[in-house]
Amino acid sequence: MNATRIKKQLQKQWRRLKRRSLTLGLSSLLIAIVWVSMYLPDKVQSLLSSKPPVAIETLQYYQQSEGMSDPEDSNFWKLLNKSKQINEVVVRHSYVCGEEERSLGKLNVDEIYNLLNDHPSWKGQFEGQGKVVLNETIHDLSPACKQRAYMSLDKDGNLSLFDGPPEQEKVIKTFFQLDINSMESSLPDDALRHLYDGIRIQDIDEYNSVLSTFSDYAREG
């Protein structure tokens, strides 16, 4: 067998080997693509779903806090994120008239995040050692206020909101001073007597109605 024939046989074997290697490589690549398309999305979803909720919400609130105009809100999120202890949590309901609190006991940071995520209008703040207060503003009268509130004149002639009958002088809120002379010349005697005795306020509509009626007689300045 001469050298030329040997060379041709080697070249032929080399070409056959290259074709096999290429076929094997393409098959492996195809298998890898199929595996990635079938397995990787499930794996990614699994990783995302197993990520701790507090980390996701921490990121969310930090992103929100960057655009917050109230620095107290931003500061609260930062302090809460750094907090490692179990906190005593109180919800404080601030009404147009009255305020109420209820304790939620001791909650960890994750539970506080979940609460605030469910109630985006609540504002958090730290009070004292590890105490968290969640403030909710409600445009209504508190249940206690609905049972005892009156509007009348205080001793200085101001339209005021009272806790109980005006003679008890428990002023909750003062609105404006009234022009008594103008009011007495314009309103019927029954309306004036009703005001002096105290107008019972049982809901937010009555509250707004009395304010609107007597604002026409408010002294300027």
N, C-alpha and C positions, 0 to 999 in steps of 0.2 A: 504494500500500500504506500503510494508516494505521498509527499508532504502536501501536495495540492488537494488530494482527495481527503486527507485527514482534516485539513483546514475547512473544507466545505462541510464536512460532517459536524465539526465543532460549531460552525456558524449556524447550521440547521438546528442543532440541539439548543444553542443559545436563544435563537428566535422562539423555539417552542417553550423554553423556560420563561422567557419574558412574557409570552401570551398567558401562561398559567399564573404567573405572579400578578399580571394586570387583572386577570379575571378574579383571582382571590382577593386582590385589593378592593376592586369595585364591589364585590359581594360583601366584604367586611364593612365598607363605607355605607352600603345600602342598609345593612342590618343596624348599624349605629344610628342612622337617620330615623329609621322606624322606631328604635328603642327610645330615642330622645323625644320624638313626637308623641309617643304613647305614655312614657313614664315621667318625663320631666315636669309637665304641667301639674300632674297630681302631686309630685314631690314639692314643687313650689307652693302649691295651695296648702299642702300639709304644713310646710314651714311657716307660712303666713298665719294660718289658723292657730298654730301652737305658740305664736309670739305672745308674750304676756300682755294682757289688755292695758295695763297701766302704762306700759312703754308706748303703745300706740296713742293712747289718750294724752300722755305727757307731751308727745310730739305735736299732737293736734292743738293742745292748748298753748304750747309755746309759740306755735305758728300764729295762733290767734292773738296772743298777747303782744306780738311785735307791732300789731296795728292798733292796739288799745289806746284810747285817749286818756283813760283814767290810770295813772301810775299805781294806785292802790291795788287795782285788779291784777296788773302785771306782777307786782311785788308778791301778792298772795299766791299766785301760781308758782312762782319761783320758790317761795318758802315751803309750800306744800310738797313740791317735787323733792326738796331736800329732806323733808321730814321722814324719820325712820320709826318714830314711836306711834303707839295707838293713841288717838286723840279723843277727848270728850267733845261730842258734837251737839250743837244746839241749833234749831231752826227758829229764827226770830221773824214773826209776821208783823210788819209795820203797816198799820191801817191809816186812813185819813183821820180817824179818831180811834185812839187806843193802840195797844201793842200787846202781843202775846208771844210766849216762848214755849217750846216743847223740846225735851231732851231726846236725842236719838241714841244715847249711851256712847260707848267707846267704839269707834270705827277706825279701820286702818286706812291707809292712803288710797288703796284701790277702791274701797267702798265709798270714800268721799268723792273720788273722781266720777264714779258711776252715778252718784246722786246728782252732782252738778251737770253731768252730761244729760241726765233725764230732765233737769230743771234749769235750762240755760239762762233764765231771768234771775236766778238767785245769785247773790254776790257774797263771796266768802271773805272772812277776816279772822285773824288770830287775836284772841283775847286772853291775856294771862299765860300761864304755863301750860302749853299744849292744848288749849281750848280753842276749838274752831266754831265760829258763829256763821251760819248761812242765813243771810238776810233776804227776805222776800217782801217787796212793796205791793200792797193790795189797795186798789182804789175802791174802798168800801169802808163801812164802819165795822169795828170789831163786834163780836157777839155781845160782849159786856157793855160796850158803848150803846148798842141798839136798845139795851134794856134800861139805861139810866140817863141818856143824853138829853139836854135841854139847850135851847138858844134863848138868850135874854140879854139884858144890859148889865154890865158890871158897875161898880160904884163910880167909875170915871166916865160913864156914858158910852162905853165901847160895846159893840155887838160881840158877844163871847159865847163860847161853847162850855157848858157846865156838866160836871159829873154829878148828877142828881139835881133836885130843885135849886133854883138860883139863890134862895135864901141861905143855903148851906155854903155858898161862896167858894165852891171847889171848881175853879176855872181850869179848863183843860187847854183852851186855845182862845186867843184874842184876835179878832179880824180887823176891825176899823172903828173909828169913833163916828158916832151918828150925830147928824144935825137935828137935835131934838125939836127945835122950833119949827123947822120945815116939815118934819115928820108929823108933828101934832096938828099942823094946819092942813095937811093933805090926807091923812089916813083917818078912817072912822074910829070912833072910840073903842069899839069891840076889838079891832085889830091892835090898837095900842095896849089895851088891857091884856090881851093875849100875850103880847111881847113882854110886858112888864112881869107878868106872872110866870112866864117861861113857856116857850113853844117846844112841845115834845118832839124829839127827832128819833125816828125809828129805822130809817134807811137812808141810803145815799141820795135818793131822789128828793126826799124832804130836806135833807141837808143842803143840797144845791139850790133848791127852790127858795128857801128862806134867805140864803146868801144873796141870790139874784134879786129878790124883792127889796131887801133893805140896802143893797149897794147903791140904789138910786139916791139914798139919803146920807151917804158917806161924806164926811167933811174932807175937803181937799187940803192936802199938806198935813 
